[in-house]
Amino acid sequence: MDDTTLRDAWALLEATTVQTSANSPLSHQATSKKNYGRLMRYRNVTSYSQLEVLHKCPRKFQLLKERAAFNPGATQGQNIDFAFGHAVGAGIQHYLMTQNLAESFINAMLAWSADWEAEIAKKRKNLWGALIAVEKFVHVWRDSLDEWELLVLPSGKPAIEVSISLHCNDSYKHYMHIDIVMRNKRTGKIAVWDAKTTGFDQPEESLYANSSQALGYAIGLQAALGHEVFDYEVYYLVYSSTDREWTLLPFSKQYLESAEFVKDLVVTQDMITNYDEMRFFPKRGAACYEFFRRCEFFGECNLTADERLPLLDEGAEAEPTDYVVSLESVIEDLKARRTAKGAR
C-alpha cells in the first residue's frame, strides 16, 4: 500500500461488501470493547497494564483508579497509540480466524477508537497506517509463519482474547488476556502470539524477554487447554510504525517459570493494600515526563485523596471471563511439579 488520505481508504472499503458468518464473529468486539473502567475502578482488581503503571508511579496508579471509580465520565484526551494498537490487533486476529483480508480491514477500522483523521505524524500512526500494518502482517504470516494455525479451545471458541480471572489472596482478582494462541501444524507445539506496536525504528529484544506478562500466560494456557502445560513459545510480533515493518521475537518459556510471576503478584498486591491503608501512594518523579509528554496528572498529583478506593465484592467479577482460576490451586500445582522434577 502507498500512503493516501483516510477518505480514500474509507471509500475503498465502502465499495467492498463483506459477509460475516456466525463462525467468523467480528473480532473488534473482543479487542476494543472491553470495559476497562470496570477493571480499573476497584482497589482489589489488577491486570498487567495496571501493574506496569503501579511500578512506574504508585500515585498515578491511584489517580487512574480514583478517576474510574468516582468520576468515570471525566473527559480524557484521545490516545492515538492505544487506538492504533487495538486496530492493528483486531485486524490481525480476524485474519487468523478467517483469512479474509477485506473483513480484517473492516475489523481494524471498527476497533479504531479515535477520530477518523487523528494521527501522530512523527510515528506514522493513523488509521490508514494501521491498515498497512495488517496487510504487511499477512505477507509475513504467509512467508514464514504458515506452519502455525489458530488454536480452537475445547469450548469451540477461537483462541483470541482468551480471558482469565485469577482469584488471589485477600479477595484480589487479577485479570489476564491472551491475544492469540496458535498451534504448530507439524509438531503440535503451543505458542502465544502477542502483537505489539512501537514508534521506534528497531524493536529492542530486551523490552520483551523478561516480561512477567509472558510468565503469566502459562496459567492461562493450563486453564484453557485442560491438560498439563510444560513448555510453550511466546512470539512477540512487534510492528514499527515508522519503518512499517514487522519483527518476530520468539522466546521459549517453561510452566515452572510462572512461579516468579506468582511471587511477584502476591508481593505487589500486598503493597497496594498497604498503600491504601496508609492512604499514601508515593510519586515517582521519573514518570512525570515520558514519551515526550507530561503525565496527564502532573500538578494534580499533589492534592490529597479524600476517599478510599472501592472494593469489588468477593463473589463478583469485574468482567466476564473464559476461565476462573484459583491462585491457591496454581501454587499447589507448581509445588507438586517442582517436587516431581526434583525426584527425577
N, C-alpha and C positions, 0 to 999 in steps of 0.2 A: 504493500500500500504506500502511496505517496501522501504527503500532508495535503489536506484540503480543509475547507470550512466545515464546521459541525453541521451546518444546514445541508450541505451536500451529502454528508453521511446519513443524516436523518431521511433525506429524500430517497437515497439508495435503499434503505431498509424499509421505508414505507411502500416501496414498489415490490417488496418480497412478501408473498403470502406464506405464512408459517402455520402449519397444523401441528398442534401439540397433543399427543395422545396421553391417555391416562397412565401409560407406562413410562412416560418421559415428562415428569412434572417440572414446572418452571423452577430451576434451581435458585433463582434470585430470591425466592421466598424464604429459603433456608439460610442464605448467606447474609442478606441485608435487612431482614425483617425481625430479627431477634430483638427482644425488649431489653436493651442494655440498661435502661433505667432501673428495671427490677433487679438486675444483678448488682447494680452499683449502690442502691439505696440503703442496704442493710449492713450493719457492722459485722454480723456473723456470716456474711456471704463473700467469698473471694473467687478470683479467677486469675489466670496467668497475667493478663494485661493489667489487672488491678495491682497485683503484687509487684509488677515492674515499676509502677508509679510509686508504690509504698517504699521500695528500696531506694528510689531516687530522691523522694521527698515525702516523708510521712504527712506533713502539713497539707500538701497538695492532695494526697490520698483522702484525707479527712474532708477537705473542702469539696472535692468531687462527690463524695458520698453525701455530704450535707445538702448540696445543691439538688442531687437526685431525690433525696428524702423530703426536703422541706420546701423546695422551690423548683419542682420539675418542669414548670413552664418557662423557666428562665431562657432568654434568648441566647443562643450560642452561635458563634461565627461558623461559617462553612469550613469544613475540614476537607480540603481537596485531596490530601494524601489518603485519608480514610475512604473517600468516595472512589478514588482511583483503584485502591487495593481491592475493595469489595466488588467493583465492576469487573476487574480482571479475574478475580477468584470465581465469581458467578459464571463468567463465560467459559472458563476452563472446566469447571465442574460439569456444566451442562454438556460440553463437548465430549467429555469422557463417558457420560451416560448415553449419548445419542449419536455421536459422530456427525452431528448436523451443525455446520458452521453458521448458517443463517439463524437458526434458533439460538445458538450460543451468542451471537452478536446481540440479539434482542434481549436475552437474559442479562448481558452485561449492561445494556442501556437501562433496563428496568432496575438494576441494582445501583445505578448512579444516583447518589443522594444529594448532589449539589445542583446549582443552576446549570442548564444545558451548556452554556458557553463559559462556565467558570474554568479557570486554569491556573497553574503555576508555570509560567512560560519558561523560566530557567530550567526547571526539571522536565519540561515537555510533558507535564501531566495535565491532560484534559480528557474528555470523553472519547474523542477520536483516537487519542494515543492509547486509551485502554483497549479499543477495538483492534488496533495494530498489535498490541501485546497478545491478545487472544489468538489472532491469526498466526503470529510468529510461534506461539506455543504449539499450534497444530503441526507446523513444519518440524519442530524439534521432536515432538512425540512420534511422528511418522518416521523420522530419520533414525532415532536412537532409543526410543522407549516403547516401541510397539510390541515388545515381548511381555509387557505388562497389561493387565486388564483390570477394570474396576471390580472390586470385590462386591458381592451381594451378601448381605448379612443373613443369618438364619431366619430373621423375621421377614425376609423378602425385600427389605429396603436397600437401595443402592448405597454404598458406604461413602456418602458425602455428608459433611457436617454431622458426624456422629457425636452425640452429646451425652455426657456422663455427669451425674451428681454424686460426688464423693462425700459421704457423711462422716464428719470428723469429730474430734473431742469438743465438749462444751457447746454443743448444738451448732457448730460451724458446718457449713456446706461449701465445698469447693467445686466449681463448675469447669468442666473441660470440654473443648470442642476439637475434634479431629477433622481437618479439612477433607482429606481424601485417603481412603485405604485401598491399596492395589494388591493384586496377586500376580506373581510371575507365572505365566502360562506354561513354562517349561519345568521349573523347579518347585512351584507351589509356594515359594518364599513370599512372606507378607511384608509390605512396605507402606509406611505412612508418607504421603506426599503433602508438603506444606508450601503453599505458594506465597512468596513474599515479593514486595516491590520496593525499590530503592531509587533515590535520586543520584546515587554515586555511580561513577563510571564502571568500577570494578568491584563486585561484591567481595567482602572480606570473610574468608572462611572462619576466622576466629570469633566472629559475631554469632555463629550458629553452633559450633562444635560442642560446646558445653552447656547448651540451653537446658534449663530444668523442664521446659515445656516438652522436649523430646523424651525425657525420662518418664514424665507423667503419662505419655502415650501408652506405655506398657500396661498400665492399669486399665485403660480404656479398651485396649485390644483384648486383654484377658476377659473382660466382661462381654465384649461384642462377639467374640469368636466362639465362646462356650467351651473352649478347651485350653490346655496349658500353653502359654506362650513362653518360649525360652530365649529366642533372639529374633530380631527384626531389623529392617532397614528404615532409616529416615532420609528421605530425599527433600532437601530444601531446594525448591525451584525459584530462583531469585531473578527477577526481571529488572534490569537497569533502564529506567525511563529515558535517561539521557542518551545512552548508547543504543537503546531499543534492541537489546539482545538478552537472551536467557542464559543463565549459568546454572548448572546442576551441581549441587554439593551433597554427595551421599555420605552417610555415617552409619556404621554398624552399632547396634545397641543390644544389651543383654537385659532380660527382665530383672535380674537381681540388682542392676544399677538403679532401679526405681526406689531402692531403699534410701538413696541420697535425697530424692525428691520428697519422700515421706518425712524424713527427719527435718528437712528444711521447712516443709509446710507446717508441721506441728510447732516448731520454734517461732515461725513467723506469725501464726495465728495467736499464740500466747502473747507475742509482742503487741499485736493490735489490741487485745484485751487490756493489757497493762496501760497502753497509751490512753485508751478510752476511760479507764477507771481513774487515771490521773488527770484526765481532761487536758492532756498535753501531747500534741503531735508535733515534734520538732521540725523546724525548717531546715532545708539544706540549700545553702546559697548557690552551690554549683548547678542546681536545677532551675535557677531563676531566669537563665538565658540559655536556651538550647535550640539547635537547628535554626540559628539566625533570627530568633524571635524571643520576645519576653514571654514568660509564663503568663497565662491568662489571669492568674490570681495575684500577680505582682502588686504589692501595696496593700491589697485587701487581706493578705495573709497575716498581717499584724493584728487584726481585730480578734478579740477574744470570743470563743464559741460559747453560746448560752445553753445549747441543748445537747444531750447525749444522742448518739446515733441510735436509731431504732433497730430492733432485732427481728429477724424472720422467725415465726413460730416454728417450734421444733418439728411439728408434723407437717409443715407446709414446704413447698418447693418454690423457688424464685422464678423458675421457668419449667416448662415440660421438657423431659429428657428421654433419651432412648434407654438409658440404663441408670440404675441406682446401685452404688457400691458402698459397703461399709469399710471405713479405714481400718477398723479392728480386724476384719477378715483379711485385708491386704497384708497387714503386719504379721498375722499368724501364718499366712501363706509364704511370705518372704522368709520367716524363721524356719519353716519346715523345709523349704528348698535349700536354704543355706546349710542346714544340718545334713540333709541328704547329699549335698555336694561335698561337704567335708568328710562324709563317711566313705566316699568313693576313692 
